[in-house]
Amino acid sequence: MTSRPTTSGGHRPSRAAARSADAYRDTIEALLRPLATRPVESVAVPAALGRRLAEDIHAPVDLPVFRNSAMDGYAVRAESVVLTPVTLPLAGVVAAGAAGQTPLPPGTAMKVMTGAPIPPGADCVVPVEDVHSDGATVTVERGRTAGEFVREPGTDVRTGELLARAGTTLAPRHIAALAAVGLATVPVFQPIRAAVITTGDELVSAGTPLRPGQIYNSNGIALAAALTANGVTVVSVEHSTDDPARFRALLSAATESADIVFTSGGVSKGDFEVVKDVLGPMGGEFGSVAMQPGGPQGLTVVDGVPVLSFPGNPVSTMVSFEVFARPILRRLAGLPEVEVYQVPLRNAVRSPEGRRQFLRGRLVHDDDAAPGLHRNPEAVEVVSGPGSHLIAGMAWADVLIDVPAAVTALPVGAPVRVWLL
């Protein structure tokens, strides 16, 4: 069974009026840490991309499996081509996939294709670039020594040798190696399963004509994409109106199928805060985190399932995910840590006192103003205003600019910490 947080003991969220972003992130990480204990399942190798290996994998066969040619050319005995040029009669042709093991007679050559078995008696291959052939004979212009362009069995990996370690997050290169040794399935940890519930009477699906007061629901799609990109399996994406009964029903279904639930909207101080109204009496903690955007936050444990409740403005939702959920989810999935840089500002910025601000920025080089990620960026520029509704502006960003809560202004050139999105 999957380990889940309980509603008692050290994992229950404590109520607090306000806290720092770091303190709130630490609370969430402690709540999600038990999700590191995952069940194991066997999946087909092509479906294992991005999954974490549950066991060490050892090669069941040698690679290469048999002696084969590394080049299109002519298999010969090295002693036959010591003095060149030399003309040898052709004794046959060996194609890749050929099963025959016809020995190579002394003083002859046999045409071989890349990957074709080396005929018994041959000990090297002369590439086609170094010969002339009339179809019956081959003239070798350059001699070769024994072993040249011959792939010996087991020179890549031998039977029983370690192929991939337990805990490895499988990338395409691992999938290639697993397939090359003939494995059909591998044991992997089950991924974390997440459900997403967006809220608000004003939200409608894409493709629906907007009526006055309505907006398109981007948060469900955005959260599902963010979760998938960070190693989580999304089991459902639902939308609730501001009707508490509707939200309760969706929440019940979500906690039945998911290891963690994300909600957006309904957590602030308005009159129609359905998430807060339903989860507050269930022991949920709702309050303000000293950050911008994403100040209003909620955290609840429902039937052992953590429920992270983000504010509804689109940028607030996405920044909340980046700050509070993405780092721990990547660790649980075995993915690399989020990269952080210290770079100078290209714009002067102002920030409200007492609130840690996460501005949207773009990394640049001094000699190249075009956007793009760089291993050693020269600077960062702000690409959007601080408003939590500016989701189109966020699309131009590749980093969050982390302005500490105690800082109210930064000049051009000031060093800032940035997180890669």
Number of C-alpha atoms within 10 A of each C-alpha: 7 14 16 21 24 17 17 10 8 11 20 21 22 12 12 11 9 16 15 17 22 14 12 19 18 14 17 20 16 15 22 22 17 16 19 19 15 17 14 17 14 15 16 12 19 14 11 21 15 22 24 26 24 21 16 14 18 17 20 17 18 19 20 18 18 15 20 23 27 21 20 19 22 28 33 28 25 20 16 18 22 13 13 13 14 15 19 20 16 22 18 15 15 23 15 13 10 11 10 10 11 14 13 21 17 13 16 21 29 25 24 27 22 17 21 22 24 30 24 14 14 23 21 25 30 29 23 17 11 14 17 13 14 8 10 10 16 21 18 25 16 16 18 22 15 14 14 16 21 22 22 18 16 16 12 11 20 18 15 12 14 13 17 18 14 14 16 19 22 21 13 12 9 18 17 13 16 23 13 15 19 12 16 12 16 21 20 24 22 21 22 23 19 24 28 28 23 27 27 22 14 15 19 17 14 11 7 9 11 14 9 7 8 13 17 14 18 17 26 23 14 14 25 20 13 17 23 14 13 21 23 23 18 21 15 18 20 16 22 22 15 18 16 18 13 14 21 16 11 19 24 12 12 24 20 11 15 19 24 25 25 25 29 27 26 26 27 21 10 8 8 17 18 25 30 25 15 18 24 16 9 12 17 24 21 22 20 19 23 21 21 24 25 26 22 24 24 25 28 25 26 20 13 18 23 26 25 22 29 29 26 23 19 26 23 26 27 23 24 26 19 17 18 20 20 21 18 23 22 18 16 22 23 20 19 11 12 14 11 13 18 18 20 20 23 21 16 13 16 14 20 16 14 15 21 24 24 24 25 28 28 27 27 21 16 11 7 9 12 11 15 13 14 10 7 12 17 17 23 29 23 21 18 18 13 18 14 19 16 16 16 11 16 23 11 15 22 20 26 24 25 17 24 18 18 12 15 16 13 16 13 12 14 16 16 17 17 25 19 17 16
